[in-house]
Protein backbone atom coordinates (compact mmCIF):
# COMPACT_ATOMS: atom_id res chain seq x y z
CA UNK A 1 0.00 0.00 0.00
CA UNK A 2 2.71 2.48 1.07
CA UNK A 3 4.74 1.47 -1.98
CA UNK A 4 1.84 2.21 -4.29
CA UNK A 5 1.11 5.55 -2.60
CA UNK A 6 4.77 6.54 -2.85
CA UNK A 7 4.68 6.53 -6.64
CA UNK A 8 3.66 9.62 -8.61
CA UNK A 9 -0.11 9.91 -8.34
CA UNK A 10 -1.68 10.12 -11.80
CA UNK A 11 -3.63 13.25 -12.72
CA UNK A 12 -6.95 11.41 -12.79
CA UNK A 13 -6.52 10.49 -9.13
CA UNK A 14 -5.01 13.74 -7.81
CA UNK A 15 -7.19 16.17 -9.79
CA UNK A 16 -10.59 14.85 -8.66
CA UNK A 17 -9.36 14.59 -5.04
CA UNK A 18 -8.25 18.25 -5.15
CA UNK A 19 -11.63 19.16 -6.66
CA UNK A 20 -13.46 17.44 -3.79
CA UNK A 21 -11.80 19.85 -1.33
CA UNK A 22 -14.08 22.64 -2.60
CA UNK A 23 -17.46 21.07 -1.72
CA UNK A 24 -15.89 19.51 1.41
CA UNK A 25 -14.94 22.95 2.81
CA UNK A 26 -18.30 24.44 1.83
CA UNK A 27 -20.16 21.67 3.62
CA UNK A 28 -17.78 21.69 6.60
CA UNK A 29 -18.48 25.32 7.39
CA UNK A 30 -19.40 27.36 4.32
CA UNK A 31 -15.71 28.04 3.62
CA UNK A 32 -14.50 28.93 0.16
CA UNK A 33 -11.25 27.17 -0.79
CA UNK A 34 -8.49 29.76 -1.32
CA UNK A 35 -5.02 29.56 0.14
CA UNK A 36 -3.49 32.97 -0.60
CA UNK A 37 -5.98 34.63 1.79
CA UNK A 38 -3.66 33.26 4.49
CA UNK A 39 -0.99 35.74 3.43
CA UNK A 40 -3.45 38.54 4.20
CA UNK A 41 -4.41 36.93 7.50
CA UNK A 42 -0.69 36.76 8.35
CA UNK A 43 -0.40 40.52 7.79
CA UNK A 44 -3.56 41.22 9.78
CA UNK A 45 -2.33 39.05 12.65
CA UNK A 46 1.20 40.42 12.89
CA UNK A 47 1.88 43.80 11.28
CA UNK A 48 -1.43 45.37 10.24
CA UNK A 49 -0.05 48.89 10.78
CA UNK A 50 -2.63 51.49 9.80
CA UNK A 51 -3.48 49.74 6.56
CA UNK A 52 -7.27 49.55 6.19
CA UNK A 53 -6.97 46.30 4.19
CA UNK A 54 -5.64 44.52 7.30
CA UNK A 55 -8.15 45.88 9.84
CA UNK A 56 -10.50 42.95 10.34
CA UNK A 57 -11.00 40.08 12.73
CA UNK A 58 -8.56 37.58 11.24
CA UNK A 59 -9.38 34.92 13.83
CA UNK A 60 -13.05 34.98 12.96
CA UNK A 61 -12.61 34.89 9.20
CA UNK A 62 -9.23 33.26 8.77
CA UNK A 63 -8.26 30.99 11.65
CA UNK A 64 -9.80 27.96 9.91
CA UNK A 65 -7.67 28.70 6.83
CA UNK A 66 -4.44 29.22 8.79
CA UNK A 67 -5.06 25.86 10.47
CA UNK A 68 -5.72 24.37 7.00
CA UNK A 69 -2.33 25.76 5.84
CA UNK A 70 -0.62 24.25 8.90
CA UNK A 71 -2.22 20.98 7.79
CA UNK A 72 -0.65 21.40 4.34
CA UNK A 73 2.78 21.78 5.98
CA UNK A 74 2.17 18.57 7.97
CA UNK A 75 1.02 16.86 4.76
CA UNK A 76 4.32 17.93 3.17
CA UNK A 77 6.21 16.30 6.06
CA UNK A 78 4.30 13.02 5.76
CA UNK A 79 4.53 12.93 1.95
CA UNK A 80 8.30 13.37 1.93
CA UNK A 81 9.00 10.89 4.74
CA UNK A 82 6.47 8.07 5.04
CA UNK A 83 5.46 8.35 1.38
CA UNK A 84 8.81 9.48 -0.04
CA UNK A 85 9.12 8.89 -3.78
CA UNK A 86 11.40 5.90 -4.42
CA UNK A 87 13.28 7.57 -7.30
CA UNK A 88 15.58 10.53 -6.68
CA UNK A 89 14.24 12.23 -9.81
CA UNK A 90 10.58 12.75 -10.62
CA UNK A 91 9.77 11.68 -14.15
CA UNK A 92 9.14 14.81 -16.19
CA UNK A 93 8.76 14.39 -19.94
CA UNK A 94 11.83 14.08 -22.15
CA UNK A 95 10.82 17.24 -24.00
CA UNK A 96 10.63 19.32 -20.83
CA UNK A 97 13.91 17.89 -19.60
CA UNK A 98 15.68 18.74 -22.87
CA UNK A 99 14.34 22.30 -22.77
CA UNK A 100 15.41 22.77 -19.14
CA UNK A 101 18.88 21.37 -19.90
CA UNK A 102 18.96 23.92 -22.70
CA UNK A 103 18.62 26.77 -20.18
CA UNK A 104 21.28 25.27 -17.94
CA UNK A 105 19.42 23.11 -15.41
CA UNK A 106 21.65 20.16 -14.51
CA UNK A 107 20.25 18.79 -11.25
CA UNK A 108 16.89 17.06 -11.70
CA UNK A 109 16.72 15.41 -8.28
CA UNK A 110 14.02 16.23 -5.76
CA UNK A 111 11.10 18.59 -6.28
CA UNK A 112 13.14 21.72 -7.07
CA UNK A 113 16.55 22.42 -8.65
CA UNK A 114 18.60 22.43 -5.46
CA UNK A 115 21.39 24.65 -6.82
CA UNK A 116 18.84 27.49 -7.11
CA UNK A 117 16.37 26.71 -4.31
CA UNK A 118 18.80 26.45 -1.41
CA UNK A 119 20.39 28.90 1.00
CA UNK A 120 23.48 29.15 -1.20
CA UNK A 121 21.27 29.49 -4.28
CA UNK A 122 19.42 32.34 -2.59
CA UNK A 123 22.64 34.34 -2.56
CA UNK A 124 23.01 34.03 -6.34
CA UNK A 125 21.24 36.49 -8.65
CA UNK A 126 18.97 33.92 -10.36
CA UNK A 127 18.11 32.31 -7.01
CA UNK A 128 17.29 35.69 -5.50
CA UNK A 129 15.10 36.66 -8.46
CA UNK A 130 13.24 33.36 -8.40
CA UNK A 131 12.70 33.06 -4.63
CA UNK A 132 12.46 36.63 -3.38
CA UNK A 133 11.11 38.49 -6.42
CA UNK A 134 8.97 35.52 -7.43
CA UNK A 135 7.54 35.21 -3.93
CA UNK A 136 6.81 38.93 -3.74
CA UNK A 137 4.94 38.88 -7.07
CA UNK A 138 2.95 35.82 -5.98
CA UNK A 139 1.82 37.65 -2.83
CA UNK A 140 1.16 41.02 -4.47
CA UNK A 141 -0.49 39.57 -7.57
CA UNK A 142 -2.69 37.11 -5.69
CA UNK A 143 -4.26 39.86 -3.58
CA UNK A 144 -4.51 42.33 -6.47
CA UNK A 145 -6.32 39.65 -8.49
CA UNK A 146 -8.33 38.60 -5.41
CA UNK A 147 -7.16 35.00 -5.42
CA UNK A 148 -4.51 32.51 -6.49
CA UNK A 149 -4.57 29.18 -8.27
CA UNK A 150 -6.89 27.69 -5.66
CA UNK A 151 -9.25 30.66 -5.29
CA UNK A 152 -9.56 31.50 -8.97
CA UNK A 153 -8.48 28.52 -11.10
CA UNK A 154 -10.33 25.98 -8.97
CA UNK A 155 -12.98 27.61 -6.71
CA UNK A 156 -13.76 30.52 -9.03
CA UNK A 157 -14.02 28.51 -12.23
CA UNK A 158 -16.07 25.87 -10.39
CA UNK A 159 -18.55 28.62 -9.49
CA UNK A 160 -18.52 29.82 -13.14
CA UNK A 161 -17.15 33.24 -12.21
CA UNK A 162 -16.11 35.40 -15.16
CA UNK A 163 -13.45 37.36 -13.23
CA UNK A 164 -11.75 34.09 -12.32
CA UNK A 165 -11.43 33.15 -15.98
CA UNK A 166 -9.74 36.50 -16.68
CA UNK A 167 -7.39 35.96 -13.72
CA UNK A 168 -6.47 32.45 -14.90
CA UNK A 169 -5.73 33.71 -18.42
CA UNK A 170 -3.57 36.37 -16.74
CA UNK A 171 -1.74 33.68 -14.70
CA UNK A 172 -0.81 31.95 -17.94
CA UNK A 173 0.20 35.13 -19.79
CA UNK A 174 2.58 35.98 -16.93
CA UNK A 175 3.83 32.41 -16.58
CA UNK A 176 4.50 31.93 -20.28
CA UNK A 177 6.32 35.27 -20.46
CA UNK A 178 8.68 34.35 -17.60
CA UNK A 179 9.21 30.77 -18.78
CA UNK A 180 10.05 31.57 -22.39
CA UNK A 181 11.56 35.07 -22.22
CA UNK A 182 12.89 35.73 -18.71
CA UNK A 183 14.24 32.38 -17.46
CA UNK A 184 16.54 31.94 -20.51
CA UNK A 185 18.04 35.37 -19.66
CA UNK A 186 18.61 34.83 -15.94
CA UNK A 187 19.56 31.13 -15.79
CA UNK B 1 -14.14 50.76 -4.33
CA UNK B 2 -14.59 50.79 -0.58
CA UNK B 3 -12.44 48.55 1.57
CA UNK B 4 -15.41 46.97 3.31
CA UNK B 5 -16.57 45.23 0.16
CA UNK B 6 -13.38 43.19 0.17
CA UNK B 7 -13.60 41.98 3.76
CA UNK B 8 -13.39 38.21 4.00
CA UNK B 9 -16.37 36.16 5.08
CA UNK B 10 -17.18 36.23 8.78
CA UNK B 11 -18.79 32.88 9.17
CA UNK B 12 -18.36 31.69 12.74
CA UNK B 13 -19.02 28.00 12.34
CA UNK B 14 -16.44 25.37 13.26
CA UNK B 15 -14.23 27.56 15.42
CA UNK B 16 -14.24 24.82 18.03
CA UNK B 17 -11.12 22.76 18.64
CA UNK B 18 -12.80 19.82 16.94
CA UNK B 19 -13.78 21.92 13.94
CA UNK B 20 -10.28 23.33 13.58
CA UNK B 21 -8.86 19.81 13.85
CA UNK B 22 -11.10 18.88 10.93
CA UNK B 23 -9.72 21.74 8.82
CA UNK B 24 -6.18 20.69 9.72
CA UNK B 25 -6.91 17.13 8.66
CA UNK B 26 -8.33 18.31 5.33
CA UNK B 27 -5.23 20.50 4.85
CA UNK B 28 -2.98 17.54 5.63
CA UNK B 29 -4.70 15.34 3.06
CA UNK B 30 -4.45 18.19 0.59
CA UNK B 31 -0.71 18.61 1.25
CA UNK B 32 -0.15 14.88 0.68
CA UNK B 33 -2.07 14.98 -2.62
CA UNK B 34 -0.06 18.05 -3.66
CA UNK B 35 3.32 16.43 -3.06
CA UNK B 36 2.45 12.94 -4.34
CA UNK B 37 1.04 14.32 -7.60
CA UNK B 38 4.13 16.58 -7.86
CA UNK B 39 2.19 19.78 -8.47
CA UNK B 40 4.52 21.28 -5.86
CA UNK B 41 7.48 20.58 -8.14
CA UNK B 42 9.23 23.41 -9.97
CA UNK B 43 9.96 20.87 -12.71
CA UNK B 44 6.24 20.11 -13.19
CA UNK B 45 5.34 23.82 -13.37
CA UNK B 46 8.05 24.32 -15.98
CA UNK B 47 6.79 21.29 -17.90
CA UNK B 48 3.29 22.85 -17.85
CA UNK B 49 4.40 26.27 -19.09
CA UNK B 50 6.36 24.53 -21.86
CA UNK B 51 3.31 22.44 -22.90
CA UNK B 52 5.42 19.29 -22.60
CA UNK B 53 3.01 17.15 -20.60
CA UNK B 54 -0.69 16.75 -19.93
CA UNK B 55 -0.11 16.01 -16.23
CA UNK B 56 -0.74 19.49 -14.76
CA UNK B 57 -3.55 20.29 -17.20
CA UNK B 58 -5.21 17.00 -16.33
CA UNK B 59 -4.98 17.78 -12.61
CA UNK B 60 -6.28 21.34 -12.85
CA UNK B 61 -8.93 20.41 -15.43
CA UNK B 62 -10.32 17.41 -13.54
CA UNK B 63 -10.18 19.33 -10.24
CA UNK B 64 -12.27 22.11 -11.78
CA UNK B 65 -14.80 19.65 -13.21
CA UNK B 66 -15.24 17.80 -9.89
CA UNK B 67 -15.37 21.07 -7.91
CA UNK B 68 -17.91 22.47 -10.38
CA UNK B 69 -20.17 19.45 -10.03
CA UNK B 70 -19.90 19.77 -6.24
CA UNK B 71 -20.63 23.51 -6.16
CA UNK B 72 -23.53 23.30 -8.60
CA UNK B 73 -24.99 20.34 -6.68
CA UNK B 74 -24.78 22.32 -3.42
CA UNK B 75 -26.64 25.20 -5.09
CA UNK B 76 -29.20 23.03 -6.89
CA UNK B 77 -30.10 20.84 -3.91
CA UNK B 78 -29.71 23.73 -1.44
CA UNK B 79 -27.30 21.64 0.64
CA UNK B 80 -26.43 23.08 4.06
CA UNK B 81 -23.30 23.01 6.18
CA UNK B 82 -22.80 20.38 8.87
CA UNK B 83 -24.14 22.94 11.35
CA UNK B 84 -27.27 23.40 9.26
CA UNK B 85 -26.34 26.87 7.98
CA UNK B 86 -27.22 27.80 4.39
CA UNK B 87 -24.17 27.93 2.11
CA UNK B 88 -23.61 31.31 0.48
CA UNK B 89 -21.01 31.81 -2.22
CA UNK B 90 -20.28 35.47 -2.84
CA UNK B 91 -19.70 36.30 -6.49
CA UNK B 92 -16.44 38.07 -7.31
CA UNK B 93 -16.91 41.77 -7.93
CA UNK B 94 -17.13 42.43 -11.61
CA UNK B 95 -14.33 44.46 -13.13
CA UNK B 96 -11.57 43.39 -15.41
CA UNK B 97 -8.54 45.59 -14.73
CA UNK B 98 -7.53 44.07 -11.40
CA UNK B 99 -7.97 40.52 -12.69
CA UNK B 100 -5.81 41.12 -15.76
CA UNK B 101 -3.04 43.07 -14.00
CA UNK B 102 -3.09 41.09 -10.74
CA UNK B 103 -3.39 37.83 -12.65
CA UNK B 104 -0.40 38.59 -14.89
CA UNK B 105 1.70 39.68 -11.89
CA UNK B 106 0.79 36.46 -10.09
CA UNK B 107 1.70 34.45 -13.21
CA UNK B 108 5.12 36.11 -13.42
CA UNK B 109 5.75 35.13 -9.82
CA UNK B 110 4.32 31.63 -10.25
CA UNK B 111 6.76 30.79 -13.05
CA UNK B 112 9.74 32.40 -11.31
CA UNK B 113 9.14 30.66 -7.99
CA UNK B 114 7.65 27.52 -9.51
CA UNK B 115 5.09 27.45 -6.72
CA UNK B 116 1.82 29.10 -5.82
CA UNK B 117 0.78 29.59 -2.18
CA UNK B 118 -0.44 26.03 -1.45
CA UNK B 119 2.77 24.40 -2.69
CA UNK B 120 4.88 26.92 -0.73
CA UNK B 121 3.41 25.49 2.49
CA UNK B 122 3.80 21.89 1.29
CA UNK B 123 7.44 22.46 0.30
CA UNK B 124 8.26 23.99 3.69
CA UNK B 125 6.88 20.80 5.23
CA UNK B 126 8.91 18.80 2.73
CA UNK B 127 12.10 20.22 4.20
CA UNK B 128 12.88 22.90 1.60
CA UNK B 129 13.63 25.45 4.28
CA UNK B 130 14.56 28.21 1.82
CA UNK B 131 10.88 28.33 0.86
CA UNK B 132 10.35 30.10 4.20
CA UNK B 133 12.00 33.06 2.48
CA UNK B 134 9.53 32.75 -0.40
CA UNK B 135 6.67 32.71 2.12
CA UNK B 136 7.95 35.82 3.92
CA UNK B 137 8.45 37.52 0.57
CA UNK B 138 4.88 36.64 -0.49
CA UNK B 139 3.58 38.04 2.83
CA UNK B 140 5.62 41.20 2.16
CA UNK B 141 4.07 41.42 -1.33
CA UNK B 142 0.62 41.10 0.19
CA UNK B 143 1.42 43.80 2.73
CA UNK B 144 2.70 46.21 0.07
CA UNK B 145 -0.45 45.55 -1.98
CA UNK B 146 -2.59 46.34 1.07
CA UNK B 147 -0.71 49.58 1.69
CA UNK B 148 -0.88 50.68 -1.97
CA UNK B 149 -4.45 49.47 -2.47
CA UNK B 150 -6.17 52.87 -2.16
CA UNK B 151 -3.92 54.20 -4.95
CA UNK B 152 -4.16 51.25 -7.35
CA UNK B 153 -6.72 51.08 -10.14
CA UNK B 154 -9.07 48.13 -9.76
Interface residues (C-beta under 8 A of the other chain):
Chain A: X5 X6 X8 X9 X10 X11 X12 X13 X14 X15 X16 X17 X18 X19 X20 X21 X22 X23 X24 X25 X26 X27 X28 X29 X30 X31 X32 X33 X35 X36 X37 X38 X39 X40 X42 X43 X47 X49 X51 X52 X53 X54 X56 X57 X59 X60 X61 X62 X63 X64 X65 X67 X68 X69 X70 X71 X72 X73 X74 X75 X76 X77 X78 X79 X80 X83 X85 X90 X92 X93 X95 X96 X99 X100 X108 X111 X112 X113 X117 X118 X119 X121 X122 X129 X130 X131 X132 X133 X134 X135 X136 X137 X138 X139 X140 X141 X142 X143 X144 X145 X146 X147 X148 X149 X150 X152 X153 X154 X155 X156 X157 X158 X159 X160 X161 X162 X163 X164 X166 X167 X168 X169 X170 X171 X172 X173 X174 X175 X176 X177 X178 X179 X180 X182 X183
Chain B: X3 X6 X7 X8 X9 X10 X11 X12 X13 X14 X15 X19 X20 X22 X23 X24 X25 X26 X27 X28 X29 X30 X31 X32 X33 X34 X35 X36 X37 X38 X39 X40 X41 X42 X43 X44 X45 X46 X47 X49 X50 X52 X53 X54 X55 X56 X57 X58 X59 X60 X61 X62 X63 X64 X65 X66 X67 X68 X70 X71 X73 X74 X79 X81 X82 X83 X85 X87 X88 X89 X90 X91 X92 X93 X94 X95 X96 X98 X99 X100 X101 X102 X103 X104 X105 X106 X107 X108 X109 X110 X111 X112 X113 X114 X115 X116 X117 X118 X120 X121 X122 X123 X124 X125 X126 X127 X128 X129 X130 X131 X133 X134 X135 X136 X137 X138 X139 X140 X141 X142 X143 X144 X145 X146 X147 X149 X150 X152
